[in-house]
Amino acid sequence: MSRSGHILIAEDRPSLRRLMTRALEQVGYEITAVEGVASAEAQLTGTGFDLVLTDLKLGDGTGLDVLATSRDCQPKVPVVVVTAFGTVHAAVEAMKLGAVDFLEKPLEIDELYELVEAHLGNHAEAPRFEPPGAPPIIGSHPRFVAALRLLKKVAPTESTVLITGESGTGKELFARAAHALSARSSGPFVAVNCAAIPDTLIENELFGHEKGAFTGAHRQQAGKFEQATGGTIFLDEIGELKLEVQGKVLRVLEERVFERVGGGRPRRADARIVAATNRDLRHMVDRGAFRQDLFYRLDVFPVTLPALRDRPSDIPHLSHYLIEEIAQRLGQPPPDISPRALAHLQERPWPGNVRELANAIERALILVDGSILRQADLQQLDERPLAAADNDDRHRFREALTATDGNKHQAAAHLGISYRTFQRKVRHLDLEGFPKYRD
């Protein structure tokens, strides 16, 4: 089967450069191969590409230089970094700076084909990943698959993992997958929502207490770290912890010990830590709201999940899965969904991400009359009054309109949605004429 697309390869080893060029040209790709940063930058400033493959170590610089130039000259072109075996951390750093994926040496040709095809849209990844003993993860968009590949790399290790992304993107699903794929999978998985526990109780919740530690403490109680012994503790929304408790979590990470409230005997913490947040911890560090030393301990291996609006091609897969799951829970046969209804779902920006999509489908399943879920069953989504999620949406749309001086076509492109969807949402959010009227 013939593929199409123009790929830039930056690799300073002639033998590997020839191997990659020959392998990709044989299946139909157009290849421009260069040996270093300077020649790659010259190509990027004068030629359009569909994909960039760059080694991290080049003779006259690094792949990060190529990445920076690509982002400046061709910001929508995906960049994949090639790293030496065992240097996944270097790939993580590159992905923080904008790389979409990574490939490890020694190269396997089949893996090279799979990765290139995924990012050029010539091949559909299996949309469903089911780690043993954990809920399935649905998605085949390249950015989502890249995050999943990082997770699979780090899961078998004991490294701390920091999962970042907006609310509703699936951070707990990834945490459960990390546990299921680890050597600790037979141990407990203990989830703690740090945002849902009052400040006065969080220390007791995490570390437990001794008998008599405070009024009402009639017996000793183990905290979540003890309950997770031999397994994984998932600290969700870790950015909500107060500074005093952050220091005690830092001690667990550094020394692997803690003390119960009211106790003086150090206890060993034998739990792998996976943390998650929807906040910008680096910005919180700058403001003094989050400890810098704790941030660096957590940021050993970050995995960032894309927002649902950034992977609309996954919405049909997710919708079919959610219809099956929710209909079963509601005790009704799952209906089919019409193509127009799916297209309608793909056009929406989903500020609440997969969680909001699931809620919308559940409402539609309750209202559906017949064996097919149609666009009319989803119209309620456009008729609801402004809610908390809409307030977040309103902020995003105001920012897009401000950045584009009110140009709606440019603002829609900036948000990655269609102009028609943008217009409908602007009316819903009462933003007509903001900051000044323009088509």
N, C-alpha and C positions, 0 to 999 in steps of 0.2 A: 504494500500500500504506500503510495507516494504522499509525502508530507510537504508542507510549504511554510516558508518563513526565512528571514534573513538573520543569521546569528553571528555575533562577534565573539571570537574566542581569544582570550589573552592568557598565554601560557609560555613560559620562557624555556621549557624543555622541548627541543625540536621533536623528539620521538613521540612524546605525549601529544604535542600539538598536531602532528601528522595523524596520529591514531584517532583523535577526536574529530578532526576534519574529515578524514576518509569515512569514518563510521556514519557521520551525520549527512555527508553528501550522498552516500549510497542510498539513503532513504528519501532523498529529495530536497533536503534543506540547502539553502544558499549560505555559504560559509565565508567569512572574512577572518583570517587567523593572523594574529600579531604576537610579538614576543615580549612586549613590555608596556609600561605605563604611557610613555610618550607616544608610541605608535597607536595605542588604543585611544588616547585622548584625541589624536588627530582624526581618527576614523569617526569618533562620536560627534565631533564638531562639524563633520561634513557629510555623513552618511546616515540614513535612517535604518534602525535595526528593530527587530521584534523581540530579541532576547540577547542578554550579555552573559557569557560564562567567563569568569576570571579567577585565576589562581590567586590565593592570598599573598603568596610570596613571589614577587617578580624581580628581575635583575635590577631595574632602575626605580623601584618603589614597591608599593603593595597594591593588592586588589582593592583596598579601601580608597586609594586614589582614583582608581578606575570607577568605583562605585560613586564617588563624589561627583566626578565629571559626568557620568551617565545621568545622575539625578538632576544636575544643572541643565544639561543639554537635551535630554530625552527623559523627562521625569516619569512618564507612564510605562517605560520599557522595564520589564522585570530583570533584575540582576541576580545571578546565582553564583555563589562563591565556592571554589574548590579548595578543600583543606586536606592536610596530611592526616593520616589515620590517628585517632586519639586526640585530635585538637578541636573537638566539637565546641569547646568554650570560645575558641576564636571565631567560629561560625556564628555563635550566639551574639558576640560583639558586633559582627558585621550586620546581622539581622536587626540589631538595635538601631543601626545607622541607615537602614533602608533596604538591605538585601532581602529577597523574598524566600530564598531557600539555600540549601548547601548540598554539596556532594563530596563524599570522602574518597581519598586515594587509599589503596590502588583502585582505579576506576573499573567498574563492571559495565560492559557495554549495554546490557539490558537495562541496568539502572539508569544509565545516561539517557537512553531512549525514553524510558518511562518519565523521567523528570522533565525532559525537554518537551515531550508531547503534552504533559499536564499543563505546563506554563504557556504553551502555544495553542492550546485548545483543540489539539488533534486527537486527544485520547481522554476518555472519561474514567476517572478513578472510581473504584468501588465506593459507593456513597455511604456505606455502613461498616463501621468498625466495632466489633463486639469483643472487648477484652473479657477473659473468663471471670465470672463473678461480679461484673460491673455492668451498669446500664450501657446500651449501645450509643455510639457517637456517630452522628449523621452529618455528612458533608464531603464534597469532593472538589470544592473550590481550591485552587492552588495555594492561596494564603492559609486556608484552614488546614490543608494537608501538610503544609510546611510546619505549622505549629504542632500537628500530631506527630510528625516525624521526629521533631525535637523531643517531644514527650517520650516517645518510644526509646530514644537514645538514653535519656536520663533516668527513666523509670527503674531499671535494674540496679542502679547505683544507690548509695546512701546519701547522695548530695541533696541539700535543701533546694526546693523548687519554689519559685515565685511565679504564680499565674496571674497575669494582668489582663484587664479587658473591662468593657462596660458591663453594667448589671444585666443579667439575663443572657450572656454570651455562652455560658456552659462551663464556668470555671470549676464548679464542683464535679461535673462529669469528668473533666480532665484530671482532677485530683483523685477521684475514685479509680480512674484508669491507671494512674501512676502507682497507686497501691496494688491494684490487681496484677500489674506487670512486674512487681518487685519481688524480692526474696522474702518479703514480709507479708505476702498476700494471705497466708494462713492466719495471721494475727488480726487484731481488731482495726477497723477504720473508725476513728472518732472525729466527728465534725463539730467545730465550735464556731458559731456566728458571733464574732466579737462585737458587732454592732447591735445585737439584740439583747445583750446582757448589761445591766446597769453597772456604772463604774464601781459602785460600792461592793458589787458581788463578783466582778470578773476575776480578781486574784483568787478568791475562794474557789471559783468554778474551774480555773486552770490548775491550781496546785493543791486543792483540798485543804482540810483543817484538822487540827488535833482536838480532842475532847477538852472542853472548857476554854477554847480559844476566844470565844465571845459569848455573849448572852444567847442562850438557845442552842449552843453547840454541845449537846448531851452525849454525843459519841463522835469518834473520829470519822472522817470521810475522805476517801480518795478523790483527787481531782482528775481532770481530763488527761493530763500527762501520764498519770499512773494507769488510768483506764486504757490508754493506748500502748501500754508496754508490749513490746514485741511486734507492734504494728505501725500505723501511720496516724499522726494527728494533723487534721486539716484546720488551719487557722484562717477562716474566711473573714474578709473585711478587716485585715490586720491593721490597716491604717486608722481604725477607730480606737485603738488601744491608747489609754492615757500614758504619759511619759514614764510614770513610776512603774507601771506594769511592763512597758517596753523594756526597761532595764532588766527585769527578772526573766523575760523571754530571751534577752540577749545572753544572760548567764547560762541558760539551758543550752543555747546554741554553742557557746564557747567552752563550757566546762561539763556539759551533760549532767548537771545536778540542779536540784531545786529544793526548797523547803516548804512544808505545809504551813498554812497560816497558824501562828501560835506554837510552832515547832522549831527546834533548833538543830535537829539532826538532818544533815544533807541526804537527799535521796537521789538515786541514780535515775536519769531519764533515758529510757531505752525506747524511743519512738522516733521515727523518721518524720521530719517536719515539711509539710507542704503548706504554703501560705498563698493567699489570694487577696486582691484588692481591685477596686474600680477607681481608685484615686491615684494621683501622680505623686508617688512617694518622694521622688527626687525634689519636686517642688515643695513638698511638705518639709523636707530636710532644710531647704533654703529658708523657710519661714520659721524654723525652730519647732515645728509641730511633730516632727518624727526624728528619732535618734539617727545620726549619721552612721554610727558604728553598727546599729541593728540593720539599717538599710543595706550596708555592704555585706553583712552576713546573710541576709535574705536573698540578695541579688546575685547569688552564685550562679544560678541557672534560670534566667527568666524565660517564660513562655507567654507570648502575647496572643490573645485570641481576637480575631477581627470581628467588627460589628456585623450584624446581619445585613445591614444596608450595603456593606462592602462585599458581600457574597450572594447576590440575588439569585445566581444560578443554583444555589442549594435550597431555595425555598420550595420548589416542587418536591424534592426528596423529603424535606422536613415535613411538609404538609401531609403527604401520603402517610408518613410514619405516625404523625400526631393524630390524624383522623382514625387510624387503626387503634392506637393506644387509648385515646379518649373515648371513642365509641364503645370499646370493650368495658371501660370503667363505668360508662353511663348505662351499660346493659342494653345497647341497641346495635343493630347491624351497621357496619361502617358504610356510608354512602360513597359513591364515586364523586369526583370533583371535576367540574367542567373546565375546559381550557381557558375560558374567559375569567373564571373565578381565580384560577392559578395566576393568570397574567395580572389580575387586580392585586393579588397578594404580593407579587414581585415588584409592583410599582410603588408600594408603600415604604416609607423610610424606617419604620419599626424602631423608634427610640428605645423601646423596652426589649428589643432583640427577640431571641427565641421564646423567652417567657411571655412576651406580649403576643407573639404569633400563636402560642399555645392557648392563651386566654381567648383570643379572637376566634380560633377554630372551635373551642368548646362552646362559646356563645352561639356560633353558627350551627353547630350540631344540635343544640337544644331547640333552635328555631326552624331547622330545615324541615320541609314538608315534601317527602318523596325520597327517591333513592339516589338523587344527584344533588350535590351541594353546588349551588349556582351563585353567580355574582350578586344577585339580589339578596341572597342570604347573608352576604357580607356588607351590604350597604350601611348597616347600622354602625359600622366602623367610622363612617364619614359623618355620622349624625350625632355622635356623642358630644357633650359639652366639654370644654377645656378641663383637663385633669392634670395630675402631677406630671405624667409622661408628656402631655402636650406642652407643659411649661418648659421642659427640657427641649422639646422640639422647637418651640417658639424662639428660644435663645439661639439655637443652631441656625434657624432660618434668618433671624435678624443679623447674625454675624455674616452669613453668606451674602445677604443683600447689601450690607454695609461694605463688605470687601469688594463687591462688584459695582458699587455706586448705583444700586437699584436695578441693574441689568438682570432680568429674570432668566434669560437664556443662559447667561454665564453662571448665575447663582445655582441654577438647576444642575449644570455640568459640575460645578464645584461640589455639590452634595451627592453627585452620582445617581441622580434620578431623572426621569423624563420631564420635559417641560410641562406636559399636561398634568402630571402628578404634582409638580411644583405649584402650578396655578391653583389646583384644587386645595392644596394644603395652605397656601397663602390666604385664600378666602376663609378657610376653616379657622386659621389662627388670627384672623382680622389684621393682616399685615399689608393689605392693599395700600399702595402709595408710600410704603416705607422703604428707604428713607426719603425717596421722592419717586413719583410715578415714572416708570419706563417700561417698555415692552421687553 
